[in-house]
């Protein structure tokens, strides 16, 4: 399992969540969406490397999700990056 790849891809997860959600989306929904992205990243990475065992898949999912949460809490949230993305690039409600 390439942990470096998982961490690098996991770091962009908060940015993806911010772009595809609405400004008024609950933090629970955003967290679940981040988890869903992490599951997709973990399974896809394991599949691409031919390492489809339960341990590899769970490890990959946890690495991607962990990287996403650390990036969000330590970098993106304090810097206001995700808030800016939500306000400027996030989905708008139909008016």
N, C-alpha and C positions, 0 to 999 in steps of 0.2 A: 504494500500500500504506500503510495507516495503522499506522505503527510504534507509536504511543501505545497503540492498542488491543491490539496484539500483546504489548507489554510488560506492560500491566495484566493481561491474561489469563494471560500466562506466569508472572507473579508468584504466581498462585494454584495453579499446577501442583504445587509441592512439598506444598501442603496437601492437594490431591486425592490425590496418591500416598500420603501418610501415612494418609489416611482409608480407602483401598481396600486397603491391604496389611496384612499381619500383622506383629506385633512382631519375629518371627524371620526375616523376609524378607531375603535378601541385598541388599547395596548395589548389586550388579550388576543384579539384577532391578528394584530401585527406579529405577535410572538408565535402564534400558530402558523402563520404564513411563512415566517422565517424557518420554523421547524419543517414545514412541507418542502421549502426550497432545499434545506439541508438533507432531507431524505432523498430527494431527487439527485442532488449532487453526490451523495455517498453511494447510492446504488449505481448511478451512471459511471462513476469513477471505478468502482469495483468491476463492473461489467466490462469496461474498456480495457482493464488490465487482466481480465480473466480470473479474478479472485473472488468468485461468488460463493463465499462461505458466510455463515451467520456472524462469526467473529469479525471477519473483515468488513462486512457491510455495517454492522453496529459500530465498529471502530471508526469507520469512515464518516458515518452520520454524526457521531459525537464530535469528531474532529472539526467537521464543517460547521456544526451548530455552535461549538465552543468558540471557534474563530469568529463567527458572526456576532456572538454576544459580547465577546471581548472588544471587538472592533467598534461595536455600537456604544457600549458603556464607556470605554476609555478614550475613544477618538471622535466618532461621529456625533454623538449626543452633546458632549461638552462644546464642540466646535460649532454646533448648530447646523451641520451639514444636512442631516435628515429632515430637520424642520424646513430648511430652505427648499429642499427637493419636494417636500409635500406641498408647500405653498406655491411653487413655481412649475413643477413638472408632474405632480400627482394628478390623479384622475379628478376631474371636476364633476360635481353633480349636474345633471341635465337641467338647464334653466329654461 
